[in-house]
Amino acid sequence: MRISRRDFLKTTGAAVAGLPIGIAAFAPRQATAFGAPLGPIPGAPTLRVNQIKAPLFSIPAIAKIGDSFKVAVAPPEGKELTGVYIEQSAYPNKTFSLKFKPAGSQGDLKVYDATIPAEVPEALFNLSAVFGGDIWDRQPNAVKAIKEFRREFEFIHLTDIHFNVQHLKEGDMERIRRRVLQELSKRNPEFVIFSGDLMLNPETYAKDYVTGYEAMTRWLDVPVFLVPGNHELYYLKLEDGSIIDGLEYWKANYGPTYHSFDYGNLRMMGMNSFDWPAQLRDRRNTDAAFAGTLINSMVGPTQWNWAQSDMKEAKSRGMNIVAYTHIPIEMLMGGKRITSSGSTMKIPGPDTDTFAATLAEGGCSDILVGHMHFNEIKQFGGLRQIMTKAAGIAGGNPSAWGFRSIKIKDGRIADCDEIFDVTFDDVGRV
């Protein structure tokens, strides 16, 4: 059913509460990130993940018109889900009410099947959930409605955009980043894979997490799936004893650090390659710096078990798998021994050979990575690694930034050689 913007506001209770569209009403004690309350964080990260846990801006749903998709929520205390709406991202006056029904639970979360009405156009939508008629939550760009899953299509690999870093005298890097996102959107790919490094340092997380989220939601008109890099997840203990933990910032803004999704017969699997415990993500920990954990990779046991299970399920359905993460797999440190806090420890998780062999045997043909800021393609046995240049920071080619086009045919990568570049000649040097 199509409803007007005014009726939508009346239905949600937002108009009565005097809330503008896009501002969620919730009690702070109910605000959670990925299902767990956040501890005190200096700078109080903006909570982008509230009652809606899936789909998210960072992990959207792509569903056929007339079909359903899963909505996972953590309802406020004493409230039930009373409405699910999608609002066309490009035309906010086009809002549709979705029928929904219970579909079980995931831990403390309630899961529903929400059906996209037949009259909905092919487009990208914001998702809103209403609880008890007076509390509502919203995720931008969280649902893409399509007529069919295409056998041949393009998606984009984007990485290392590093918002707010101004390190070159030649010109304003924010112009470069904005043009990269605009040109990417013009291509209208089926989706975008962002493989980490939205910002640079924990000292500026309070600003950078806001900038990154707002820029991505403003300038990208296509679904984007995000996994973190090392620069989103650093841990820092300040002189006054307070702590900045990038992991908590990520959960508050983007939710899970790893995930998977399906497009037709293609399984896309996003992994967190900076899965270190806090002390080994600590920018001021000399042991971590000496051991190399601040720039190298680890996939912890919980995530590794999940990845193997996820691949097994996809392979049993005859699906091809493409993975994506931030740090190249040759930088995995699983099995190595390091010294931390005066004791020697063996790093858990897979090493490079085990990782590559397990993914290839599990049906994964390719993995997309960033981190190094240049383009490169390598083969690790049956697994091909495709690395893409930075979208907004120096390294590799220091005078051009951009993204990689990935062409899919029948669930497999048919071509990955096209690179789109943006230079200061394109945007001006002011």
Secondary structure, 3 states (H helix, E strand, C coil): CEECHHHHHHHHCHHHHCCCCCCCCCCHHHCEECCEECCCCCCCCCCCCCCEEECCCCCCEEEECCCEEEEEECCCCCCCEEEEEEEECCCCCCEEEEEEEEEEEECCEEEEEEECCCCCCCEEEEEEEEECCCEEEEEEEEEEEECCCCCEEEEEEECCCCCCCCCCCCCCHHHHHHHHHHHHHHCCCCCEEECCCCCCCHHHHHHHHHHHHHHHHHHCCCCEEECCCCCCCCEEECCCCCEEEHHHHHHHHHCCCCEEEEECCEEEEECCCECCCHHHCECCCHHHHHHCCCCCEECCHHHHHHHHHHHHHHHHCCCEEEEECCCCHHHECCCCEEEECCEEEECCCCCHHHHHHHHHHCCEEEEEECCCCCCEEEEECCEEEEECCCCCCCCCCCCCEEEEEEEEECCEEEECCCEEEECHHHHCCC
